[in-house]
Amino acid sequence: MMFRDRVDAGRRLAFALRRYRDEAPVVLGLPRGGVPVAYEVARALKAPLDIWVVRKIGAPGHEELGMGAISEGGDVFLNDDVLAEVGASPEQIEEMVGRKAAEVEARVQRFRRGRPPPELEGRTAIVVDDGIATGGTVHAVLRAVRRRRPKRLILAVPVASPRALAALRPEVDEIVCLEADPYLFAIGAYYQDFTQTTDEDVIALLDRARGGDAGADSEAEQPAISPGEELAVEIEIDDARLAGTLTIPAGAKGLVLFAHGSGSSRHSPRNRFVAGALQDAGIATLLLDLLTAEEEAVDDRTGHLRFDVELLAGRVLGAALATRELPETSALRLGYFGASTGAAAALIAAAQRPDLAGAVVSRGGRPDLAGAHLEEVVAPTLLLVGGEDTEVLALNRRAYERLRGPRELVVVEGATHLFEEPGTLDEVARAASAWFVRYLSPRALEASA
């Protein structure tokens, strides 16, 4: 995953943390580079922004080699492996710790300008940095913050080394990381723009977060997602964290959630092809894995979760509700695109919350698996079936008769179940685009009112 800059990383991270908005958290950025990321998180969560100052403790004679860190509050973390390697004496360590402690205090005064540290007891604290390579500095911060007795302590970073995350996990209640790369060698390699953050930048962001910058309001109105950009998202539903890809074209007319079928995922080339056509037509798309990687591994052995349409429908509905929380998608009329068992899941979700479902399209789907829910679907539904997929076509014809809302059955001649024949997927994409534009556009909403 590549981030444009720290602002982009912060906005993506904020989406993954949105479930904490109702907990009134405190967001703590690590100066300097973590503060621009934390600012975007705090802004999205409508949370106060503060800092927690930390300084790396370099080895004597080789200060670029970190042998530990000290944070405000006096918490010191020392890496025993590095200490053994450099052979630093207790006196040298004490001298280095004392010098860095003075630097920490000077930075606290510079950044806080006499303000007290944030009150964390009984609150959710979210510690944010721009990336973690080894984790030494973050160790010291987390221990200091934990001593302030927060109700919950969250570590949130755009990118980190899995080894560092594993070492930090005992210090926190949860880690949210967008990209854990075992081959990470430099945080800056994951940013197109990794310009150094200055002390002045940190002070300006803290002032803006506290309402001291007249330009804050205009910046807050900027979209968190650039038009047409693919945004990797994670949606938590019950105990499952589902991976997805969200794309919002400029002037989006609606949003379509893709419910993938048995054995498929958000990487399905057929669904990505259709999603691209929808985006060209001005429709935002969310391609979502309805099963976690762990569940997929289990299902390879058991084969039952992919056909548990009630489970899949619950996740489709949970994802639909999640899109109502994001400012960029909350006002967009929502539709579902389902394939195979995903079509049944989409129809069940549409039946259970008709207020959310503006339209449904099924490609080679199994609407029959929706059972009694079919009679409850009032959303306009388009069933697309291959002419050579005779068994599924018969099931779709029977399901079509049971639907009660506006509906249409289109047989794509020459197509088999996977629509791999030349031109057949193009026909699916055209028909789906026309259906969603017809029923999800603001004009369609006005006509139905």
C-alpha positions as CSV (number, residue, x, y, z in Angstrom):
1,M,0.0,0.0,0.0
2,M,1.4,3.4,-1.0
3,F,0.2,6.7,0.7
4,R,0.4,10.0,-1.0
5,D,1.5,11.8,2.2
6,R,0.8,11.8,5.9
7,V,-2.6,13.5,5.4
8,D,-3.7,10.7,3.0
9,A,-2.4,8.0,5.5
10,G,-4.3,9.7,8.3
11,R,-7.6,9.8,6.4
12,R,-7.3,6.1,5.5
13,L,-6.4,5.3,9.1
14,A,-9.4,7.3,10.4
15,F,-11.8,5.2,8.3
16,A,-10.4,2.0,10.0
17,L,-10.9,3.7,13.4
18,R,-14.4,5.1,12.9
19,R,-16.0,2.6,15.3
20,Y,-14.4,4.5,18.2
21,R,-16.1,7.8,17.4
22,D,-18.8,7.2,19.9
23,E,-16.3,6.4,22.7
24,A,-15.1,10.1,22.7
25,P,-11.5,9.1,22.4
26,V,-8.3,11.2,22.9
27,V,-5.9,11.0,20.0
28,L,-2.2,11.3,20.8
29,G,0.2,11.9,17.9
30,L,4.0,11.2,18.2
31,P,6.0,14.3,17.2
32,R,6.9,15.0,14.7
33,G,5.8,12.8,11.8
34,G,2.9,11.2,13.7
35,V,1.1,14.4,14.3
36,P,-0.2,15.1,10.8
37,V,-1.5,11.5,10.7
38,A,-3.1,11.9,14.1
39,Y,-4.7,15.3,13.1
40,E,-6.7,13.6,10.4
41,V,-7.7,10.8,12.7
42,A,-8.8,13.3,15.4
43,R,-10.7,15.4,12.9
44,A,-12.6,12.4,11.5
45,L,-13.5,11.0,15.0
46,K,-14.3,14.5,16.3
47,A,-11.8,13.9,19.1
48,P,-9.4,16.1,20.9
49,L,-5.8,16.0,19.5
50,D,-2.7,16.1,21.8
51,I,0.8,14.8,21.6
52,W,3.0,12.5,23.6
53,V,6.7,13.5,23.3
54,V,9.3,10.7,22.9
55,R,13.0,10.8,22.0
56,K,15.2,8.0,20.7
57,I,18.2,7.1,22.9
58,G,21.2,6.6,20.6
59,A,24.1,4.4,21.3
60,P,27.3,6.1,22.6
61,G,29.3,7.2,19.6
62,H,26.6,5.9,17.2
63,E,23.6,7.9,18.0
64,E,21.8,6.9,14.8
65,L,21.6,3.4,16.3
66,G,18.7,3.4,18.7
67,M,19.3,1.5,21.9
68,G,16.0,2.7,23.5
69,A,13.7,5.6,24.0
70,I,12.4,7.9,26.7
71,S,9.0,9.5,26.7
72,E,7.4,12.4,28.6
73,G,6.6,11.2,32.0
74,G,10.0,9.6,32.3
75,D,9.3,6.1,31.0
76,V,12.4,4.6,29.5
77,F,12.6,1.6,27.2
78,L,16.0,0.0,26.5
79,N,16.6,-2.7,23.9
80,D,18.7,-5.4,25.6
81,D,20.0,-6.8,22.3
82,V,21.3,-3.5,21.2
83,L,22.8,-2.8,24.6
84,A,24.7,-6.1,24.5
85,E,25.9,-5.3,20.9
86,V,27.2,-1.8,21.6
87,G,28.5,-2.7,25.1
88,A,27.4,0.6,26.7
89,S,28.4,1.1,30.3
90,P,25.8,1.9,33.0
91,E,27.4,5.4,33.3
92,Q,27.1,6.0,29.5
93,I,23.5,4.8,29.5
94,E,22.7,7.1,32.4
95,E,24.3,10.1,30.7
96,M,22.4,9.4,27.4
97,V,19.1,9.0,29.2
98,G,19.6,12.2,31.2
99,R,20.4,14.2,28.1
100,K,17.4,12.9,26.2
101,A,15.1,13.5,29.2
102,A,16.1,17.1,29.0
103,E,15.3,17.2,25.3
104,V,11.9,15.6,26.0
105,E,11.1,18.3,28.6
106,A,12.2,21.1,26.3
107,R,9.9,19.7,23.5
108,V,7.0,19.3,25.9
109,Q,7.3,23.0,26.8
110,R,7.7,24.0,23.1
111,F,4.7,22.1,21.9
112,R,2.3,22.4,24.9
113,R,3.3,26.0,25.9
114,G,2.4,25.5,29.5
115,R,-0.8,23.4,28.9
116,P,-1.1,20.3,31.1
117,P,-0.9,16.8,29.5
118,P,-4.3,15.3,28.5
119,E,-6.5,13.6,31.1
120,L,-6.6,10.0,30.0
121,E,-8.0,8.1,33.0
122,G,-11.1,6.2,32.1
123,R,-11.0,7.2,28.4
124,T,-10.1,5.5,25.2
125,A,-6.6,6.7,24.1
126,I,-5.5,6.3,20.5
127,V,-1.7,6.6,20.0
128,V,-0.8,7.4,16.4
129,D,2.5,7.4,14.5
130,D,3.3,7.6,10.8
131,G,4.9,4.1,10.8
132,I,6.8,1.7,13.0
133,A,10.1,0.0,12.0
134,T,11.5,-1.3,15.3
135,G,9.0,0.0,17.9
136,G,11.5,1.2,20.5
137,T,10.1,4.7,20.8
138,V,6.5,3.5,20.7
139,H,7.2,1.1,23.6
140,A,8.2,4.0,25.9
141,V,5.1,6.0,24.9
142,L,2.7,3.1,25.4
143,R,4.0,2.3,28.9
144,A,3.7,6.0,29.9
145,V,0.2,6.3,28.5
146,R,-0.9,3.0,30.2
147,R,0.2,4.4,33.5
148,R,-2.4,7.1,33.1
149,R,-5.0,4.4,33.3
150,P,-7.0,4.8,30.1
151,K,-10.1,2.6,29.7
152,R,-8.7,1.3,26.4
153,L,-5.4,1.9,24.7
154,I,-5.2,1.6,20.9
155,L,-2.1,1.8,18.7
156,A,-2.9,3.0,15.2
157,V,-0.3,3.3,12.4
158,P,-0.5,3.3,8.6
159,V,2.4,0.9,8.2
160,A,4.6,-1.2,10.4
161,S,6.8,-4.3,10.7
162,P,4.9,-7.4,11.9
163,R,7.8,-8.2,14.2
164,A,7.5,-4.8,15.8
165,L,3.7,-5.1,16.1
166,A,4.1,-8.5,17.8
167,A,6.4,-7.0,20.4
168,L,4.0,-4.1,21.0
169,R,0.9,-6.2,21.2
170,P,1.1,-6.9,25.0
171,E,1.3,-3.2,25.7
172,V,-2.1,-2.3,24.1
173,D,-5.7,-3.4,23.9
174,E,-5.8,-3.3,20.1
175,I,-3.5,-2.5,17.2
176,V,-4.9,-1.0,13.9
177,C,-2.4,-1.1,11.1
178,L,-3.2,-0.7,7.4
179,E,-0.1,-2.4,6.1
180,A,2.0,-4.9,8.0
181,D,5.0,-5.7,5.7
182,P,7.6,-8.2,6.8
183,Y,10.0,-6.7,4.3
184,L,9.7,-3.2,5.6
185,F,13.0,-1.4,5.6
186,A,12.1,2.3,5.7
187,I,8.9,4.0,6.6
188,G,9.4,6.7,3.9
189,A,9.3,4.0,1.2
190,Y,5.5,3.8,1.7
191,Y,4.9,7.5,1.1
192,Q,5.1,9.3,-2.2
193,D,5.8,12.5,-0.2
194,F,7.6,11.9,3.1
195,T,8.7,15.5,3.7
196,Q,10.0,16.1,7.2
197,T,7.5,17.5,9.6
198,T,8.9,20.5,11.5
199,D,8.2,21.8,15.0
200,E,6.3,24.6,13.5
201,D,4.1,22.2,11.6
202,V,3.3,20.3,14.9
203,I,2.4,23.6,16.7
204,A,0.2,24.7,13.8
205,L,-1.7,21.5,13.7
206,L,-2.2,21.5,17.5
207,D,-3.5,25.1,17.3
208,R,-5.8,24.2,14.5
209,A,-7.2,21.2,16.4
210,R,-7.9,23.5,19.3
211,G,-9.7,25.9,17.1
212,G,-7.0,28.5,17.0
213,D,-6.5,28.5,13.2
214,A,-9.0,30.4,11.1
215,G,-8.3,28.0,8.2
216,A,-9.4,24.9,10.1
217,D,-13.0,25.1,8.9
218,S,-12.2,25.2,5.2
219,E,-9.8,22.3,5.6
220,A,-12.3,20.3,7.5
221,E,-14.6,20.5,4.4
222,Q,-12.1,18.9,2.2
223,P,-13.0,15.3,1.2
224,A,-11.2,12.5,3.0
225,I,-11.0,10.5,-0.2
226,S,-9.8,11.7,-3.6
227,P,-12.2,11.2,-6.5
228,G,-11.5,7.9,-8.3
229,E,-8.9,6.7,-5.8
230,E,-9.0,3.1,-4.7
231,L,-9.1,3.1,-0.9
232,A,-8.3,0.0,1.1
233,V,-10.8,-0.3,3.9
234,E,-11.5,-2.6,6.8
235,I,-15.0,-3.1,8.2
236,E,-15.6,-4.7,11.5
237,I,-18.8,-6.7,11.8
238,D,-19.3,-8.6,15.0
239,D,-16.0,-10.4,15.5
240,A,-15.0,-10.4,11.8
241,R,-12.8,-7.8,10.1
242,L,-13.6,-7.7,6.4
243,A,-11.3,-6.3,3.8
244,G,-12.6,-4.1,1.0
245,T,-11.8,-1.7,-1.7
246,L,-13.8,1.6,-1.9
247,T,-13.8,3.8,-5.0
248,I,-15.7,7.1,-5.3
249,P,-15.7,8.8,-8.6
250,A,-16.2,12.6,-8.9
251,G,-19.9,13.5,-8.6
252,A,-20.9,10.0,-7.6
253,K,-24.7,9.3,-8.2
254,G,-24.9,6.3,-5.9
255,L,-22.9,3.6,-4.2
256,V,-23.0,-0.2,-5.0
257,L,-21.8,-2.8,-2.5
258,F,-20.5,-6.0,-4.2
259,A,-21.5,-9.2,-2.4
260,H,-19.1,-11.8,-3.8
261,G,-20.2,-15.4,-4.3
262,S,-18.8,-18.7,-3.3
263,G,-15.1,-19.0,-3.8
264,S,-14.7,-15.4,-4.9
265,S,-13.3,-12.2,-3.3
266,R,-12.9,-8.5,-3.8
267,H,-10.1,-9.3,-6.3
268,S,-12.5,-11.1,-8.7
269,P,-11.6,-9.9,-12.2
270,R,-15.2,-10.2,-13.3
271,N,-16.6,-8.1,-10.5
272,R,-13.7,-5.6,-10.8
273,F,-14.6,-5.3,-14.5
274,V,-18.2,-4.5,-13.7
275,A,-17.1,-2.1,-10.9
276,G,-15.0,-0.2,-13.4
277,A,-18.0,0.2,-15.6
278,L,-20.1,1.5,-12.7
279,Q,-17.4,4.0,-11.8
280,D,-17.3,5.2,-15.4
281,A,-21.0,5.8,-15.1
282,G,-20.6,7.8,-11.9
283,I,-21.4,5.1,-9.4
284,A,-19.2,4.5,-6.3
285,T,-18.3,0.9,-5.6
286,L,-17.3,-1.1,-2.5
287,L,-15.9,-4.5,-3.2
288,L,-15.9,-6.5,0.0
289,D,-14.7,-9.9,1.2
290,L,-17.6,-11.4,3.1
291,L,-15.3,-13.9,4.8
292,T,-12.1,-13.3,6.6
293,A,-8.8,-14.9,5.5
294,E,-9.1,-17.3,8.4
295,E,-12.7,-18.3,7.5
296,E,-11.7,-18.8,3.9
297,A,-8.9,-21.2,5.0
298,V,-11.4,-23.1,7.1
299,D,-13.9,-23.1,4.3
300,D,-11.4,-24.7,2.0
301,R,-11.7,-27.7,4.2
302,T,-15.3,-27.6,5.2
303,G,-17.0,-25.7,2.3
304,H,-20.0,-24.5,4.4
305,L,-19.5,-20.8,5.2
306,R,-19.7,-19.7,1.5
307,F,-23.2,-21.1,1.4
308,D,-24.3,-19.8,4.8
309,V,-26.4,-17.0,3.2
310,E,-27.8,-15.8,6.5
311,L,-24.2,-15.2,7.7
312,L,-23.3,-13.5,4.4
313,A,-26.4,-11.4,4.4
314,G,-25.7,-10.1,7.9
315,R,-22.3,-9.0,6.7
316,V,-23.7,-7.3,3.7
317,L,-26.1,-5.4,5.9
318,G,-23.3,-4.6,8.4
319,A,-21.2,-3.2,5.6
320,A,-24.1,-1.2,4.3
321,L,-24.6,0.4,7.7
322,A,-20.9,1.2,7.8
323,T,-21.2,3.2,4.6
324,R,-23.7,5.4,6.3
325,E,-21.0,6.5,8.8
326,L,-18.5,7.8,6.2
327,P,-19.2,11.4,5.2
328,E,-18.3,10.7,1.5
329,T,-20.8,7.8,1.2
330,S,-23.5,8.6,3.8
331,A,-25.7,10.6,1.4
332,L,-25.3,8.2,-1.5
333,R,-28.2,6.0,-2.4
334,L,-27.1,2.4,-1.9
335,G,-27.4,-0.6,-4.2
336,Y,-26.2,-4.3,-4.1
337,F,-24.5,-6.3,-6.8
338,G,-24.5,-10.0,-6.0
339,A,-22.9,-13.0,-7.7
340,S,-23.7,-16.7,-6.9
341,T,-24.5,-17.0,-3.2
342,G,-23.7,-13.3,-2.8
343,A,-26.9,-12.5,-4.7
344,A,-29.0,-14.3,-2.1
345,A,-27.2,-12.5,0.6
346,A,-27.8,-9.2,-1.1
347,L,-31.5,-9.9,-1.5
348,I,-31.9,-10.9,2.1
349,A,-30.1,-7.7,3.2
350,A,-32.5,-5.7,0.9
351,A,-35.5,-7.4,2.5
352,Q,-34.4,-6.9,6.0
353,R,-33.6,-3.2,5.6
354,P,-35.6,-1.9,2.6
355,D,-34.8,1.7,3.6
356,L,-31.1,1.1,2.7
357,A,-31.6,-0.8,-0.6
358,G,-32.2,1.4,-3.7
359,A,-31.6,-1.4,-6.2
360,V,-30.2,-5.0,-6.6
361,V,-28.5,-6.6,-9.5
362,S,-27.7,-10.4,-9.6
363,R,-25.1,-11.8,-12.0
364,G,-25.4,-15.6,-12.4
365,G,-26.8,-15.6,-8.9
366,R,-28.7,-17.9,-6.7
367,P,-31.6,-15.8,-5.6
368,D,-33.5,-19.0,-4.7
369,L,-31.3,-19.3,-1.7
370,A,-32.9,-16.2,-0.2
371,G,-36.0,-18.4,0.4
372,A,-39.0,-16.6,2.0
373,H,-37.2,-13.3,1.9
374,L,-37.8,-13.0,-1.8
375,E,-41.4,-11.9,-1.2
376,E,-40.2,-9.1,1.1
377,V,-37.8,-7.5,-1.5
378,V,-39.2,-4.2,-2.7
379,A,-36.0,-2.8,-4.2
380,P,-35.9,-2.8,-8.0
381,T,-34.1,-6.1,-8.9
382,L,-32.3,-7.1,-12.1
383,L,-31.5,-10.8,-12.6
384,L,-28.8,-11.4,-15.2
385,V,-28.3,-15.0,-16.2
386,G,-26.3,-16.8,-18.9
387,G,-28.4,-18.5,-21.6
388,E,-26.2,-21.6,-21.4
389,D,-26.4,-21.7,-17.6
390,T,-29.7,-23.7,-17.8
391,E,-30.0,-24.9,-14.3
392,V,-29.3,-21.5,-12.7
393,L,-31.6,-19.9,-15.3
394,A,-34.5,-22.1,-14.2
395,L,-33.9,-21.2,-10.6
396,N,-33.8,-17.5,-11.5
397,R,-37.1,-17.7,-13.4
398,R,-38.8,-19.2,-10.3
399,A,-37.3,-16.6,-8.0
400,Y,-38.3,-13.8,-10.4
401,E,-42.0,-14.8,-10.0
402,R,-41.7,-14.5,-6.2
403,L,-40.2,-11.0,-6.2
404,R,-42.7,-8.2,-5.4
405,G,-40.9,-5.0,-6.3
406,P,-39.9,-3.7,-9.8
407,R,-38.0,-6.5,-11.5
408,E,-36.5,-7.7,-14.7
409,L,-34.9,-10.9,-15.9
410,V,-32.3,-10.6,-18.7
411,V,-30.9,-13.7,-20.4
412,V,-27.4,-13.1,-21.8
413,E,-27.3,-15.4,-24.8
414,G,-24.3,-17.6,-25.2
415,A,-23.1,-17.0,-21.7
416,T,-22.3,-19.8,-19.2
417,H,-22.2,-19.4,-15.4
418,L,-18.9,-17.4,-15.3
419,F,-19.7,-15.1,-18.3
420,E,-16.2,-15.9,-19.8
421,E,-17.5,-15.9,-23.4
422,P,-16.4,-12.8,-25.5
423,G,-18.7,-9.9,-25.0
424,T,-20.9,-11.4,-22.4
425,L,-19.4,-9.6,-19.4
426,D,-19.6,-6.3,-21.4
427,E,-23.3,-6.9,-21.6
428,V,-23.5,-7.5,-17.9
429,A,-21.6,-4.3,-17.2
430,R,-23.8,-2.3,-19.5
431,A,-27.1,-3.6,-18.1
432,A,-25.9,-3.3,-14.4
433,S,-24.7,0.3,-15.0
434,A,-28.0,1.3,-16.6
435,W,-30.0,-0.3,-13.8
436,F,-28.1,1.4,-11.0
437,V,-28.0,4.8,-12.7
438,R,-31.8,4.5,-13.3
439,Y,-32.6,3.7,-9.6
440,L,-29.8,5.2,-7.6
441,S,-29.5,8.6,-9.1
442,P,-30.9,11.6,-7.1
443,R,-33.6,12.0,-9.8
444,A,-34.7,8.4,-9.3
445,L,-35.1,9.2,-5.6
446,E,-37.2,12.3,-6.3
447,A,-39.4,10.3,-8.6
448,S,-40.1,7.7,-6.0
449,A,-40.8,10.3,-3.3
